[in-house]
Amino acid sequence: MITKEEVEHVGWLARIEIDAQESDAYAEKLNSVLGYFGQLDEVDTEGVEPTYHVADIVNVFRKDEVTESMPQEDVLANTEHKQEGNFKTPKIM
């Protein structure tokens, strides 16, 4: 059971301002979610294979082969911000 105080503590850790009314509402919603997980814990899953992804997706990998890259002029053709053959970006530091 999640208490109002625990919600306020998590809000403090996340640097989120949560007032008393909101913390009551969040505690109620979180307890509802935990209640649903409690129902799932009661389901008999004996003999059921674990499902890691609901769709039967297989990673498709390609060989890492060296190929010819685009010419530098083509890469920079669509930018106004270039300098000495490179993209010119704003200074960050």
C-alpha positions in Angstrom: 0.0 0.0 0.0 1.5 3.3 -1.1 0.9 6.2 1.4 0.4 9.9 0.8 3.8 10.5 2.5 5.6 8.0 0.1 4.1 9.9 -2.9 5.3 13.2 -1.5 8.7 11.7 -0.9 9.0 10.4 -4.4 7.9 13.8 -5.6 10.6 15.4 -3.5 13.2 13.0 -5.0 12.0 13.8 -8.5 12.0 17.5 -7.7 8.3 17.7 -8.6 6.0 19.9 -6.5 3.0 17.8 -5.4 0.4 19.3 -3.1 -1.7 17.3 -0.5 -4.7 16.9 -2.8 -2.6 15.6 -5.7 -0.6 13.2 -3.4 -3.9 11.6 -2.2 -5.0 11.2 -5.9 -1.6 9.7 -7.0 -1.6 7.4 -4.0 -5.0 6.1 -5.0 -4.0 5.6 -8.6 -0.7 3.9 -7.8 -2.5 1.6 -5.3 -5.0 0.7 -8.1 -2.1 -0.3 -10.4 -0.5 -2.3 -7.6 -3.8 -4.0 -7.0 -3.9 -5.0 -10.6 -0.4 -6.5 -10.4 -1.7 -8.4 -7.3 -4.4 -9.9 -9.5 -1.8 -10.9 -12.1 0.2 -12.6 -9.4 -2.8 -14.9 -8.7 -3.0 -16.2 -12.3 -1.8 -19.8 -12.8 1.1 -19.6 -15.3 2.4 -23.1 -14.8 3.5 -24.5 -18.1 3.2 -21.2 -19.9 6.3 -20.1 -21.9 7.5 -16.7 -21.0 6.8 -14.0 -23.6 9.4 -11.3 -23.9 7.7 -9.5 -26.8 4.1 -9.7 -27.9 5.0 -9.6 -31.6 7.1 -12.3 -33.2 9.9 -9.9 -34.2 13.4 -11.1 -35.0 16.4 -8.8 -35.3 17.5 -8.3 -38.8 21.2 -7.7 -39.0 23.3 -7.0 -42.1 27.0 -7.7 -42.5 29.2 -4.8 -41.5 30.8 -4.2 -44.8 32.8 -1.1 -45.9 31.0 0.7 -48.8 31.6 3.9 -50.6 30.1 6.8 -48.7 28.4 9.9 -50.2 30.7 12.6 -51.5 31.3 15.4 -49.0 29.8 18.0 -51.4 26.5 16.0 -51.6 26.3 15.8 -47.9 26.8 19.5 -47.4 24.7 20.5 -50.3 21.5 21.2 -48.3 23.0 23.4 -45.5 23.9 27.0 -45.4 26.0 26.4 -42.3 29.3 24.9 -43.4 32.9 25.7 -42.8 36.0 24.1 -44.2 34.2 21.1 -45.4 32.2 20.4 -42.2 28.8 21.3 -40.7 29.1 24.5 -38.7 27.2 24.4 -35.5 26.7 26.8 -32.6 29.3 26.6 -29.8 28.1 24.5 -26.9 30.7 25.5 -24.3 
